[in-house]
C-alpha cells in the first residue's frame, strides 16, 4: 500500500495505483496537459472509495510507502488504462536518488 499526498490530503491506495498515478502525472506535465482522475482508494473505515483529483503540470504529488499492506486495492483495469493514457504523451523516466547522474550539466548539442 502507498499514500498519495495531494493538496494537503492523503489517499491510501495500492502500490500499482499510486505508481500509475505518479507516472501519469509526469506524462501529463511533459505534455503540458491536465486531467481529472478518479483514484480507487481505501477510506478511513476500511471501505473502498474513489477520490477524484485534478492532475496537471503544476500538480505537487508525493507517493510514499505505508505499512498498511493488508488492505490491497486490486485495480488492474484502472492501472492499465492510466498507463496506456500516459503512453500517449510519452514516457517520463523518474530520477531515483540511488542513480548517479550529473543533473547540473547542460545537454550536449548535436
Gaussian input, Z-matrix of N, CA and C with variables (Angstrom, degrees):
# hf/3-21g

backbone

0 1
 N
 C     1     B1
 C     2     B2     1     A1
 N     3     B3     2     A2     1     D1
 C     4     B4     3     A3     2     D2
 C     5     B5     4     A4     3     D3
 N     6     B6     5     A5     4     D4
 C     7     B7     6     A6     5     D5
 C     8     B8     7     A7     6     D6
 N     9     B9     8     A8     7     D7
 C    10    B10     9     A9     8     D8
 C    11    B11    10    A10     9     D9
 N    12    B12    11    A11    10    D10
 C    13    B13    12    A12    11    D11
 C    14    B14    13    A13    12    D12
 N    15    B15    14    A14    13    D13
 C    16    B16    15    A15    14    D14
 C    17    B17    16    A16    15    D15
 N    18    B18    17    A17    16    D16
 C    19    B19    18    A18    17    D17
 C    20    B20    19    A19    18    D18
 N    21    B21    20    A20    19    D19
 C    22    B22    21    A21    20    D20
 C    23    B23    22    A22    21    D21
 N    24    B24    23    A23    22    D22
 C    25    B25    24    A24    23    D23
 C    26    B26    25    A25    24    D24
 N    27    B27    26    A26    25    D25
 C    28    B28    27    A27    26    D26
 C    29    B29    28    A28    27    D27
 N    30    B30    29    A29    28    D28
 C    31    B31    30    A30    29    D29
 C    32    B32    31    A31    30    D30
 N    33    B33    32    A32    31    D31
 C    34    B34    33    A33    32    D32
 C    35    B35    34    A34    33    D33
 N    36    B36    35    A35    34    D34
 C    37    B37    36    A36    35    D35
 C    38    B38    37    A37    36    D36
 N    39    B39    38    A38    37    D37
 C    40    B40    39    A39    38    D38
 C    41    B41    40    A40    39    D39
 N    42    B42    41    A41    40    D40
 C    43    B43    42    A42    41    D41
 C    44    B44    43    A43    42    D42
 N    45    B45    44    A44    43    D43
 C    46    B46    45    A45    44    D44
 C    47    B47    46    A46    45    D45
 N    48    B48    47    A47    46    D46
 C    49    B49    48    A48    47    D47
 C    50    B50    49    A49    48    D48
 N    51    B51    50    A50    49    D49
 C    52    B52    51    A51    50    D50
 C    53    B53    52    A52    51    D51
 N    54    B54    53    A53    52    D52
 C    55    B55    54    A54    53    D53
 C    56    B56    55    A55    54    D54
 N    57    B57    56    A56    55    D55
 C    58    B58    57    A57    56    D56
 C    59    B59    58    A58    57    D57
 N    60    B60    59    A59    58    D58
 C    61    B61    60    A60    59    D59
 C    62    B62    61    A61    60    D60
 N    63    B63    62    A62    61    D61
 C    64    B64    63    A63    62    D62
 C    65    B65    64    A64    63    D63
 N    66    B66    65    A65    64    D64
 C    67    B67    66    A66    65    D65
 C    68    B68    67    A67    66    D66
 N    69    B69    68    A68    67    D67
 C    70    B70    69    A69    68    D68
 C    71    B71    70    A70    69    D69
 N    72    B72    71    A71    70    D70
 C    73    B73    72    A72    71    D71
 C    74    B74    73    A73    72    D72
 N    75    B75    74    A74    73    D73
 C    76    B76    75    A75    74    D74
 C    77    B77    76    A76    75    D75
 N    78    B78    77    A77    76    D76
 C    79    B79    78    A78    77    D77
 C    80    B80    79    A79    78    D78
 N    81    B81    80    A80    79    D79
 C    82    B82    81    A81    80    D80
 C    83    B83    82    A82    81    D81
 N    84    B84    83    A83    82    D82
 C    85    B85    84    A84    83    D83
 C    86    B86    85    A85    84    D84
 N    87    B87    86    A86    85    D85
 C    88    B88    87    A87    86    D86
 C    89    B89    88    A88    87    D87
 N    90    B90    89    A89    88    D88
 C    91    B91    90    A90    89    D89
 C    92    B92    91    A91    90    D90
 N    93    B93    92    A92    91    D91
 C    94    B94    93    A93    92    D92
 C    95    B95    94    A94    93    D93
 N    96    B96    95    A95    94    D94
 C    97    B97    96    A96    95    D95
 C    98    B98    97    A97    96    D96
 N    99    B99    98    A98    97    D97
 C   100   B100    99    A99    98    D98
 C   101   B101   100   A100    99    D99
 N   102   B102   101   A101   100   D100
 C   103   B103   102   A102   101   D101
 C   104   B104   103   A103   102   D102
 N   105   B105   104   A104   103   D103
 C   106   B106   105   A105   104   D104
 C   107   B107   106   A106   105   D105
 N   108   B108   107   A107   106   D106
 C   109   B109   108   A108   107   D107
 C   110   B110   109   A109   108   D108
 N   111   B111   110   A110   109   D109
 C   112   B112   111   A111   110   D110
 C   113   B113   112   A112   111   D111
 N   114   B114   113   A113   112   D112
 C   115   B115   114   A114   113   D113
 C   116   B116   115   A115   114   D114
 N   117   B117   116   A116   115   D115
 C   118   B118   117   A117   116   D116
 C   119   B119   118   A118   117   D117
 N   120   B120   119   A119   118   D118
 C   121   B121   120   A120   119   D119
 C   122   B122   121   A121   120   D120
 N   123   B123   122   A122   121   D121
 C   124   B124   123   A123   122   D122
 C   125   B125   124   A124   123   D123
 N   126   B126   125   A125   124   D124
 C   127   B127   126   A126   125   D125
 C   128   B128   127   A127   126   D126
 N   129   B129   128   A128   127   D127
 C   130   B130   129   A129   128   D128
 C   131   B131   130   A130   129   D129
 N   132   B132   131   A131   130   D130
 C   133   B133   132   A132   131   D131
 C   134   B134   133   A133   132   D132
 N   135   B135   134   A134   133   D133
 C   136   B136   135   A135   134   D134
 C   137   B137   136   A136   135   D135
 N   138   B138   137   A137   136   D136
 C   139   B139   138   A138   137   D137
 C   140   B140   139   A139   138   D138
 N   141   B141   140   A140   139   D139
 C   142   B142   141   A141   140   D140
 C   143   B143   142   A142   141   D141
 N   144   B144   143   A143   142   D142
 C   145   B145   144   A144   143   D143
 C   146   B146   145   A145   144   D144
 N   147   B147   146   A146   145   D145
 C   148   B148   147   A147   146   D146
 C   149   B149   148   A148   147   D147
 N   150   B150   149   A149   148   D148
 C   151   B151   150   A150   149   D149
 C   152   B152   151   A151   150   D150
 N   153   B153   152   A152   151   D151
 C   154   B154   153   A153   152   D152
 C   155   B155   154   A154   153   D153
 N   156   B156   155   A155   154   D154
 C   157   B157   156   A156   155   D155
 C   158   B158   157   A157   156   D156
 N   159   B159   158   A158   157   D157
 C   160   B160   159   A159   158   D158
 C   161   B161   160   A160   159   D159
 N   162   B162   161   A161   160   D160
 C   163   B163   162   A162   161   D161
 C   164   B164   163   A163   162   D162
 N   165   B165   164   A164   163   D163
 C   166   B166   165   A165   164   D164
 C   167   B167   166   A166   165   D165
 N   168   B168   167   A167   166   D166
 C   169   B169   168   A168   167   D167
 C   170   B170   169   A169   168   D168
 N   171   B171   170   A170   169   D169
 C   172   B172   171   A171   170   D170
 C   173   B173   172   A172   171   D171
 N   174   B174   173   A173   172   D172
 C   175   B175   174   A174   173   D173
 C   176   B176   175   A175   174   D174
 N   177   B177   176   A176   175   D175
 C   178   B178   177   A177   176   D176
 C   179   B179   178   A178   177   D177
 N   180   B180   179   A179   178   D178
 C   181   B181   180   A180   179   D179
 C   182   B182   181   A181   180   D180
 N   183   B183   182   A182   181   D181
 C   184   B184   183   A183   182   D182
 C   185   B185   184   A184   183   D183
 N   186   B186   185   A185   184   D184
 C   187   B187   186   A186   185   D185
 C   188   B188   187   A187   186   D186
 N   189   B189   188   A188   187   D187
 C   190   B190   189   A189   188   D188
 C   191   B191   190   A190   189   D189
 N   192   B192   191   A191   190   D190
 C   193   B193   192   A192   191   D191
 C   194   B194   193   A193   192   D192
 N   195   B195   194   A194   193   D193
 C   196   B196   195   A195   194   D194
 C   197   B197   196   A196   195   D195
 N   198   B198   197   A197   196   D196
 C   199   B199   198   A198   197   D197
 C   200   B200   199   A199   198   D198
 N   201   B201   200   A200   199   D199
 C   202   B202   201   A201   200   D200
 C   203   B203   202   A202   201   D201
 N   204   B204   203   A203   202   D202
 C   205   B205   204   A204   203   D203
 C   206   B206   205   A205   204   D204
 N   207   B207   206   A206   205   D205
 C   208   B208   207   A207   206   D206
 C   209   B209   208   A208   207   D207
 N   210   B210   209   A209   208   D208
 C   211   B211   210   A210   209   D209
 C   212   B212   211   A211   210   D210
 N   213   B213   212   A212   211   D211
 C   214   B214   213   A213   212   D212
 C   215   B215   214   A214   213   D213
 N   216   B216   215   A215   214   D214
 C   217   B217   216   A216   215   D215
 C   218   B218   217   A217   216   D216
 N   219   B219   218   A218   217   D217
 C   220   B220   219   A219   218   D218
 C   221   B221   220   A220   219   D219
 N   222   B222   221   A221   220   D220
 C   223   B223   222   A222   221   D221
 C   224   B224   223   A223   222   D222
 N   225   B225   224   A224   223   D223
 C   226   B226   225   A225   224   D224
 C   227   B227   226   A226   225   D225
 N   228   B228   227   A227   226   D226
 C   229   B229   228   A228   227   D227
 C   230   B230   229   A229   228   D228
 N   231   B231   230   A230   229   D229
 C   232   B232   231   A231   230   D230
 C   233   B233   232   A232   231   D231
 N   234   B234   233   A233   232   D232
 C   235   B235   234   A234   233   D233
 C   236   B236   235   A235   234   D234
 N   237   B237   236   A236   235   D235
 C   238   B238   237   A237   236   D236
 C   239   B239   238   A238   237   D237
 N   240   B240   239   A239   238   D238
 C   241   B241   240   A240   239   D239
 C   242   B242   241   A241   240   D240
 N   243   B243   242   A242   241   D241
 C   244   B244   243   A243   242   D242
 C   245   B245   244   A244   243   D243
 N   246   B246   245   A245   244   D244
 C   247   B247   246   A246   245   D245
 C   248   B248   247   A247   246   D246
 N   249   B249   248   A248   247   D247
 C   250   B250   249   A249   248   D248
 C   251   B251   250   A250   249   D249
 N   252   B252   251   A251   250   D250
 C   253   B253   252   A252   251   D251
 C   254   B254   253   A253   252   D252
 N   255   B255   254   A254   253   D253
 C   256   B256   255   A255   254   D254
 C   257   B257   256   A256   255   D255
 N   258   B258   257   A257   256   D256
 C   259   B259   258   A258   257   D257
 C   260   B260   259   A259   258   D258
 N   261   B261   260   A260   259   D259
 C   262   B262   261   A261   260   D260
 C   263   B263   262   A262   261   D261
 N   264   B264   263   A263   262   D262
 C   265   B265   264   A264   263   D263
 C   266   B266   265   A265   264   D264
 N   267   B267   266   A266   265   D265
 C   268   B268   267   A267   266   D266
 C   269   B269   268   A268   267   D267
 N   270   B270   269   A269   268   D268
 C   271   B271   270   A270   269   D269
 C   272   B272   271   A271   270   D270
 N   273   B273   272   A272   271   D271
 C   274   B274   273   A273   272   D272
 C   275   B275   274   A274   273   D273
 N   276   B276   275   A275   274   D274
 C   277   B277   276   A276   275   D275
 C   278   B278   277   A277   276   D276
 N   279   B279   278   A278   277   D277
 C   280   B280   279   A279   278   D278
 C   281   B281   280   A280   279   D279
 N   282   B282   281   A281   280   D280
 C   283   B283   282   A282   281   D281
 C   284   B284   283   A283   282   D282
 N   285   B285   284   A284   283   D283
 C   286   B286   285   A285   284   D284
 C   287   B287   286   A286   285   D285
 N   288   B288   287   A287   286   D286
 C   289   B289   288   A288   287   D287
 C   290   B290   289   A289   288   D288
 N   291   B291   290   A290   289   D289
 C   292   B292   291   A291   290   D290
 C   293   B293   292   A292   291   D291
 N   294   B294   293   A293   292   D292
 C   295   B295   294   A294   293   D293
 C   296   B296   295   A295   294   D294
 N   297   B297   296   A296   295   D295
 C   298   B298   297   A297   296   D296
 C   299   B299   298   A298   297   D297
 N   300   B300   299   A299   298   D298
 C   301   B301   300   A300   299   D299
 C   302   B302   301   A301   300   D300
 N   303   B303   302   A302   301   D301
 C   304   B304   303   A303   302   D302
 C   305   B305   304   A304   303   D303
 N   306   B306   305   A305   304   D304
 C   307   B307   306   A306   305   D305
 C   308   B308   307   A307   306   D306
 N   309   B309   308   A308   307   D307
 C   310   B310   309   A309   308   D308
 C   311   B311   310   A310   309   D309
 N   312   B312   311   A311   310   D310
 C   313   B313   312   A312   311   D311
 C   314   B314   313   A313   312   D312
 N   315   B315   314   A314   313   D313
 C   316   B316   315   A315   314   D314
 C   317   B317   316   A316   315   D315
 N   318   B318   317   A317   316   D316
 C   319   B319   318   A318   317   D317
 C   320   B320   319   A319   318   D318
 N   321   B321   320   A320   319   D319
 C   322   B322   321   A321   320   D320
 C   323   B323   322   A322   321   D321
 N   324   B324   323   A323   322   D322
 C   325   B325   324   A324   323   D323
 C   326   B326   325   A325   324   D324
 N   327   B327   326   A326   325   D325
 C   328   B328   327   A327   326   D326
 C   329   B329   328   A328   327   D327

   B1=1.4481
   B2=1.5270
   B3=1.3206
   B4=1.4582
   B5=1.5217
   B6=1.3268
   B7=1.4570
   B8=1.5203
   B9=1.3198
   B10=1.4528
   B11=1.5222
   B12=1.3142
   B13=1.4641
   B14=1.5228
   B15=1.3285
   B16=1.4545
   B17=1.5224
   B18=1.3078
   B19=1.4625
   B20=1.5323
   B21=1.3150
   B22=1.4526
   B23=1.5122
   B24=1.3289
   B25=1.4669
   B26=1.5234
   B27=1.3211
   B28=1.4555
   B29=1.5149
   B30=1.3275
   B31=1.4602
   B32=1.5195
   B33=1.3317
   B34=1.4628
   B35=1.5229
   B36=1.3313
   B37=1.4583
   B38=1.5234
   B39=1.3181
   B40=1.4642
   B41=1.5233
   B42=1.3195
   B43=1.4584
   B44=1.5244
   B45=1.3349
   B46=1.4631
   B47=1.5228
   B48=1.3254
   B49=1.4661
   B50=1.5269
   B51=1.3220
   B52=1.4659
   B53=1.5240
   B54=1.3261
   B55=1.4618
   B56=1.5260
   B57=1.3277
   B58=1.4660
   B59=1.5265
   B60=1.3281
   B61=1.4669
   B62=1.5279
   B63=1.3273
   B64=1.4668
   B65=1.5273
   B66=1.3394
   B67=1.4662
   B68=1.5286
   B69=1.3276
   B70=1.4609
   B71=1.5280
   B72=1.3320
   B73=1.4660
   B74=1.5255
   B75=1.3292
   B76=1.4653
   B77=1.5215
   B78=1.3260
   B79=1.4661
   B80=1.5266
   B81=1.3289
   B82=1.4657
   B83=1.5242
   B84=1.3162
   B85=1.4622
   B86=1.5240
   B87=1.3295
   B88=1.4580
   B89=1.5159
   B90=1.3135
   B91=1.4608
   B92=1.5136
   B93=1.3478
   B94=1.4642
   B95=1.5257
   B96=1.3434
   B97=1.4650
   B98=1.5237
   B99=1.3253
   B100=1.4643
   B101=1.5201
   B102=1.3303
   B103=1.4575
   B104=1.5218
   B105=1.3226
   B106=1.4556
   B107=1.5177
   B108=1.3311
   B109=1.4588
   B110=1.5265
   B111=1.3333
   B112=1.4656
   B113=1.5257
   B114=1.3173
   B115=1.4613
   B116=1.5238
   B117=1.3510
   B118=1.4628
   B119=1.5298
   B120=1.3237
   B121=1.4589
   B122=1.5204
   B123=1.3292
   B124=1.4581
   B125=1.5263
   B126=1.3327
   B127=1.4632
   B128=1.5278
   B129=1.3100
   B130=1.4658
   B131=1.5241
   B132=1.3447
   B133=1.4690
   B134=1.5336
   B135=1.3386
   B136=1.4628
   B137=1.5144
   B138=1.3227
   B139=1.4618
   B140=1.5283
   B141=1.3312
   B142=1.4589
   B143=1.5239
   B144=1.3194
   B145=1.4569
   B146=1.5213
   B147=1.3013
   B148=1.4593
   B149=1.5186
   B150=1.3149
   B151=1.4542
   B152=1.5175
   B153=1.3311
   B154=1.4640
   B155=1.5212
   B156=1.3467
   B157=1.4565
   B158=1.5253
   B159=1.3136
   B160=1.4539
   B161=1.5212
   B162=1.3281
   B163=1.4588
   B164=1.5218
   B165=1.3222
   B166=1.4536
   B167=1.5135
   B168=1.3289
   B169=1.4605
   B170=1.5290
   B171=1.3232
   B172=1.4679
   B173=1.5296
   B174=1.3254
   B175=1.4718
   B176=1.5229
   B177=1.3104
   B178=1.4599
   B179=1.5190
   B180=1.3197
   B181=1.4604
   B182=1.5199
   B183=1.3331
   B184=1.4578
   B185=1.5221
   B186=1.3259
   B187=1.4640
   B188=1.5189
   B189=1.3440
   B190=1.4616
   B191=1.5189
   B192=1.3316
   B193=1.4608
   B194=1.5216
   B195=1.3357
   B196=1.4578
   B197=1.5244
   B198=1.2982
   B199=1.4644
   B200=1.5220
   B201=1.3161
   B202=1.4612
   B203=1.5259
   B204=1.3358
   B205=1.4616
   B206=1.5191
   B207=1.3174
   B208=1.4620
   B209=1.5297
   B210=1.3133
   B211=1.4639
   B212=1.5280
   B213=1.3082
   B214=1.4632
   B215=1.5247
   B216=1.3053
   B217=1.4554
   B218=1.5254
   B219=1.3204
   B220=1.4621
   B221=1.5208
   B222=1.2906
   B223=1.4630
   B224=1.5229
   B225=1.3293
   B226=1.4602
   B227=1.5273
   B228=1.3369
   B229=1.4615
   B230=1.5313
   B231=1.3368
   B232=1.4638
   B233=1.5238
   B234=1.3256
   B235=1.4642
   B236=1.5263
   B237=1.3195
   B238=1.4661
   B239=1.5277
   B240=1.3307
   B241=1.4690
   B242=1.5240
   B243=1.3340
   B244=1.4600
   B245=1.5275
   B246=1.3230
   B247=1.4709
   B248=1.5235
   B249=1.3232
   B250=1.4686
   B251=1.5286
   B252=1.3219
   B253=1.4643
   B254=1.5277
   B255=1.3285
   B256=1.4673
   B257=1.5229
   B258=1.3122
   B259=1.4654
   B260=1.5226
   B261=1.3270
   B262=1.4640
   B263=1.5249
   B264=1.3286
   B265=1.4625
   B266=1.5168
   B267=1.3105
   B268=1.4580
   B269=1.5104
   B270=1.3013
   B271=1.4553
   B272=1.5205
   B273=1.3094
   B274=1.4590
   B275=1.5180
   B276=1.3110
   B277=1.4585
   B278=1.5251
   B279=1.3315
   B280=1.4614
   B281=1.5234
   B282=1.3145
   B283=1.4564
   B284=1.5116
   B285=1.3219
   B286=1.4578
   B287=1.5239
   B288=1.3013
   B289=1.4569
   B290=1.5184
   B291=1.3309
   B292=1.4567
   B293=1.5280
   B294=1.3204
   B295=1.4564
   B296=1.5121
   B297=1.3065
   B298=1.4606
   B299=1.5195
   B300=1.3071
   B301=1.4587
   B302=1.5163
   B303=1.2945
   B304=1.4536
   B305=1.5174
   B306=1.3115
   B307=1.4539
   B308=1.5230
   B309=1.3391
   B310=1.4570
   B311=1.5172
   B312=1.3194
   B313=1.4623
   B314=1.5200
   B315=1.3102
   B316=1.4633
   B317=1.5196
   B318=1.3258
   B319=1.4578
   B320=1.5236
   B321=1.3232
   B322=1.4592
   B323=1.5147
   B324=1.3312
   B325=1.4584
   B326=1.5168
   B327=1.3111
   B328=1.4674
   B329=1.4990
   A1=108.70
   A2=114.12
   A3=120.44
   A4=109.41
   A5=114.11
   A6=121.49
   A7=108.16
   A8=116.07
   A9=121.63
   A10=105.97
   A11=116.81
   A12=122.00
   A13=106.98
   A14=116.35
   A15=120.18
   A16=109.70
   A17=116.74
   A18=122.89
   A19=113.04
   A20=116.77
   A21=121.50
   A22=115.23
   A23=117.17
   A24=121.52
   A25=109.99
   A26=115.28
   A27=121.39
   A28=108.95
   A29=116.05
   A30=122.47
   A31=107.41
   A32=117.25
   A33=122.32
   A34=108.38
   A35=116.47
   A36=120.84
   A37=109.89
   A38=116.49
   A39=120.28
   A40=111.36
   A41=115.60
   A42=121.37
   A43=110.57
   A44=116.48
   A45=120.63
   A46=112.04
   A47=117.38
   A48=120.76
   A49=109.88
   A50=117.70
   A51=121.18
   A52=111.08
   A53=116.57
   A54=120.29
   A55=111.13
   A56=117.21
   A57=120.90
   A58=110.96
   A59=117.55
   A60=121.22
   A61=110.29
   A62=117.59
   A63=119.59
   A64=110.87
   A65=117.49
   A66=120.64
   A67=110.24
   A68=116.88
   A69=121.11
   A70=110.31
   A71=116.77
   A72=120.70
   A73=110.59
   A74=117.10
   A75=120.67
   A76=111.00
   A77=116.84
   A78=120.77
   A79=111.04
   A80=116.97
   A81=120.34
   A82=111.07
   A83=116.42
   A84=120.22
   A85=110.38
   A86=116.54
   A87=120.54
   A88=112.75
   A89=116.72
   A90=121.73
   A91=113.17
   A92=116.68
   A93=122.87
   A94=111.16
   A95=114.96
   A96=121.83
   A97=109.77
   A98=115.89
   A99=122.37
   A100=108.80
   A101=115.73
   A102=121.25
   A103=108.57
   A104=116.09
   A105=122.28
   A106=107.78
   A107=116.72
   A108=122.17
   A109=109.03
   A110=116.44
   A111=122.33
   A112=107.34
   A113=116.69
   A114=123.13
   A115=110.32
   A116=117.98
   A117=119.83
   A118=109.07
   A119=116.00
   A120=120.01
   A121=110.89
   A122=114.50
   A123=122.31
   A124=107.43
   A125=116.88
   A126=122.18
   A127=110.14
   A128=116.22
   A129=121.60
   A130=112.67
   A131=117.16
   A132=120.10
   A133=112.67
   A134=117.48
   A135=121.31
   A136=115.21
   A137=117.42
   A138=120.06
   A139=110.18
   A140=114.95
   A141=120.70
   A142=109.26
   A143=116.08
   A144=122.28
   A145=108.65
   A146=116.30
   A147=122.27
   A148=107.81
   A149=116.40
   A150=122.21
   A151=108.16
   A152=116.85
   A153=120.35
   A154=109.66
   A155=114.94
   A156=120.52
   A157=109.57
   A158=115.50
   A159=122.14
   A160=107.33
   A161=116.18
   A162=121.50
   A163=107.95
   A164=116.33
   A165=121.02
   A166=110.89
   A167=116.84
   A168=120.92
   A169=114.28
   A170=117.88
   A171=119.53
   A172=113.12
   A173=117.43
   A174=120.62
   A175=110.31
   A176=115.43
   A177=121.47
   A178=107.56
   A179=115.62
   A180=122.20
   A181=108.39
   A182=115.78
   A183=121.88
   A184=107.53
   A185=116.75
   A186=122.02
   A187=107.49
   A188=115.98
   A189=119.61
   A190=110.55
   A191=114.92
   A192=121.21
   A193=110.38
   A194=115.41
   A195=121.22
   A196=108.52
   A197=116.50
   A198=121.83
   A199=112.73
   A200=118.38
   A201=122.96
   A202=111.37
   A203=116.88
   A204=121.45
   A205=113.97
   A206=118.63
   A207=120.38
   A208=113.62
   A209=118.39
   A210=121.33
   A211=111.40
   A212=117.91
   A213=121.31
   A214=112.01
   A215=116.01
   A216=123.76
   A217=107.64
   A218=117.36
   A219=121.06
   A220=108.79
   A221=116.80
   A222=121.49
   A223=110.30
   A224=117.19
   A225=121.40
   A226=112.11
   A227=117.89
   A228=120.91
   A229=110.91
   A230=117.25
   A231=121.35
   A232=110.37
   A233=116.53
   A234=121.72
   A235=110.29
   A236=117.32
   A237=121.10
   A238=111.02
   A239=117.39
   A240=120.83
   A241=111.70
   A242=116.80
   A243=120.50
   A244=110.89
   A245=116.59
   A246=119.72
   A247=111.36
   A248=117.60
   A249=120.78
   A250=109.96
   A251=116.84
   A252=120.56
   A253=110.60
   A254=117.06
   A255=120.98
   A256=110.81
   A257=116.76
   A258=120.99
   A259=112.12
   A260=118.02
   A261=119.76
   A262=111.59
   A263=117.39
   A264=121.79
   A265=112.04
   A266=117.52
   A267=121.06
   A268=108.92
   A269=116.11
   A270=121.27
   A271=109.84
   A272=117.43
   A273=122.25
   A274=108.41
   A275=116.82
   A276=121.21
   A277=109.69
   A278=118.10
   A279=119.73
   A280=110.70
   A281=116.27
   A282=121.44
   A283=106.67
   A284=117.04
   A285=121.92
   A286=109.98
   A287=116.45
   A288=121.56
   A289=111.96
   A290=117.82
   A291=120.14
   A292=112.69
   A293=117.94
   A294=121.92
   A295=108.36
   A296=116.08
   A297=119.55
   A298=109.47
   A299=115.91
   A300=120.97
   A301=108.35
   A302=115.41
   A303=120.55
   A304=108.70
   A305=116.95
   A306=121.79
   A307=112.54
   A308=117.20
   A309=119.61
   A310=112.99
   A311=118.40
   A312=119.59
   A313=110.77
   A314=115.30
   A315=120.88
   A316=109.28
   A317=117.26
   A318=119.17
   A319=110.42
   A320=115.12
   A321=119.98
   A322=110.23
   A323=115.80
   A324=121.47
   A325=109.19
   A326=116.55
   A327=120.74
   A328=109.89
   D1=152.58
   D2=177.74
   D3=-139.78
   D4=155.53
   D5=172.06
   D6=-100.50
   D7=135.62
   D8=169.01
   D9=-103.87
   D10=118.24
   D11=176.31
   D12=-92.45
   D13=120.92
   D14=-177.12
   D15=-145.50
   D16=118.10
   D17=175.10
   D18=51.33
   D19=44.01
   D20=177.84
   D21=82.82
   D22=-1.78
   D23=179.03
   D24=-109.34
   D25=158.22
   D26=177.07
   D27=-119.93
   D28=128.69
   D29=179.34
   D30=-113.93
   D31=122.67
   D32=177.57
   D33=-93.96
   D34=122.54
   D35=-178.34
   D36=-151.60
   D37=-177.22
   D38=-177.84
   D39=-76.93
   D40=162.97
   D41=177.10
   D42=-57.03
   D43=-48.82
   D44=-177.12
   D45=-62.77
   D46=-42.35
   D47=179.46
   D48=-63.99
   D49=-48.18
   D50=-179.23
   D51=-60.68
   D52=-43.73
   D53=179.73
   D54=-64.72
   D55=-40.32
   D56=178.84
   D57=-65.65
   D58=-38.62
   D59=179.12
   D60=-63.30
   D61=-45.76
   D62=-177.68
   D63=-70.02
   D64=-34.76
   D65=176.17
   D66=-65.59
   D67=-41.63
   D68=178.98
   D69=-65.81
   D70=-40.17
   D71=177.91
   D72=-60.32
   D73=-42.25
   D74=178.60
   D75=-64.69
   D76=-41.44
   D77=179.36
   D78=-65.25
   D79=-42.65
   D80=177.84
   D81=-62.68
   D82=-43.33
   D83=179.99
   D84=-62.06
   D85=-40.76
   D86=178.67
   D87=-63.99
   D88=-28.43
   D89=178.70
   D90=-96.43
   D91=5.24
   D92=-177.83
   D93=52.48
   D94=47.18
   D95=-177.69
   D96=-126.08
   D97=170.62
   D98=177.29
   D99=-137.79
   D100=158.62
   D101=178.69
   D102=-158.29
   D103=155.40
   D104=173.14
   D105=-99.87
   D106=131.43
   D107=-177.31
   D108=-124.00
   D109=130.57
   D110=175.18
   D111=-93.19
   D112=102.43
   D113=-173.78
   D114=-87.72
   D115=121.19
   D116=173.96
   D117=-66.40
   D118=131.79
   D119=-173.20
   D120=-145.29
   D121=173.36
   D122=176.28
   D123=-111.18
   D124=124.66
   D125=178.75
   D126=-74.41
   D127=169.00
   D128=-180.00
   D129=-57.38
   D130=-31.28
   D131=-179.20
   D132=-87.20
   D133=4.75
   D134=176.99
   D135=91.26
   D136=-3.12
   D137=179.16
   D138=-83.67
   D139=158.45
   D140=177.28
   D141=-75.94
   D142=141.61
   D143=178.68
   D144=-146.74
   D145=177.76
   D146=175.34
   D147=-130.15
   D148=133.65
   D149=178.08
   D150=-118.28
   D151=121.52
   D152=179.76
   D153=-90.17
   D154=132.17
   D155=177.07
   D156=-131.36
   D157=148.82
   D158=175.27
   D159=-97.34
   D160=121.28
   D161=-179.52
   D162=-111.70
   D163=129.56
   D164=177.85
   D165=-150.31
   D166=-174.98
   D167=-176.81
   D168=-58.61
   D169=-27.95
   D170=-178.68
   D171=-101.85
   D172=10.26
   D173=179.43
   D174=-66.91
   D175=137.44
   D176=175.95
   D177=-111.22
   D178=101.28
   D179=-176.60
   D180=-118.12
   D181=133.90
   D182=176.33
   D183=-123.36
   D184=132.98
   D185=176.66
   D186=-115.47
   D187=129.50
   D188=179.51
   D189=-137.73
   D190=148.68
   D191=178.33
   D192=-67.84
   D193=153.70
   D194=175.61
   D195=-136.10
   D196=162.37
   D197=-179.61
   D198=-82.43
   D199=-7.26
   D200=-174.06
   D201=-80.96
   D202=71.89
   D203=-176.60
   D204=-85.09
   D205=-9.64
   D206=-175.01
   D207=-82.86
   D208=-4.77
   D209=-176.95
   D210=-115.42
   D211=44.32
   D212=-175.06
   D213=-60.95
   D214=129.80
   D215=178.91
   D216=-92.29
   D217=115.84
   D218=179.23
   D219=-91.92
   D220=109.18
   D221=-176.71
   D222=-140.68
   D223=56.62
   D224=-176.43
   D225=-60.33
   D226=-40.42
   D227=-178.83
   D228=-65.76
   D229=-42.83
   D230=177.94
   D231=-60.05
   D232=-47.37
   D233=-178.88
   D234=-61.64
   D235=-44.83
   D236=-179.90
   D237=-62.34
   D238=-43.56
   D239=179.52
   D240=-64.44
   D241=-41.85
   D242=-178.42
   D243=-68.23
   D244=-41.16
   D245=178.60
   D246=-67.51
   D247=-36.45
   D248=176.47
   D249=-65.25
   D250=-40.86
   D251=177.77
   D252=-64.13
   D253=-39.73
   D254=178.72
   D255=-62.63
   D256=-37.45
   D257=-179.81
   D258=-63.02
   D259=-27.31
   D260=179.62
   D261=-67.29
   D262=-20.94
   D263=178.21
   D264=-99.94
   D265=-1.59
   D266=-174.05
   D267=95.80
   D268=164.85
   D269=-175.71
   D270=-105.76
   D271=123.72
   D272=176.21
   D273=-98.16
   D274=120.34
   D275=179.14
   D276=-81.50
   D277=129.62
   D278=176.88
   D279=-71.62
   D280=152.43
   D281=174.92
   D282=-97.45
   D283=122.77
   D284=-177.96
   D285=-97.20
   D286=144.75
   D287=-178.85
   D288=-60.79
   D289=-29.07
   D290=-178.02
   D291=-86.07
   D292=-0.38
   D293=177.56
   D294=-95.27
   D295=125.74
   D296=-179.92
   D297=-90.96
   D298=119.86
   D299=174.30
   D300=-150.82
   D301=152.01
   D302=179.89
   D303=-88.82
   D304=96.94
   D305=-177.32
   D306=-82.40
   D307=-6.10
   D308=-177.11
   D309=-94.02
   D310=-13.26
   D311=-178.27
   D312=-86.28
   D313=150.79
   D314=178.55
   D315=-76.43
   D316=149.28
   D317=177.78
   D318=-65.49
   D319=151.12
   D320=179.58
   D321=-67.45
   D322=140.44
   D323=176.31
   D324=-82.65
   D325=138.25
   D326=179.82
   D327=-99.65

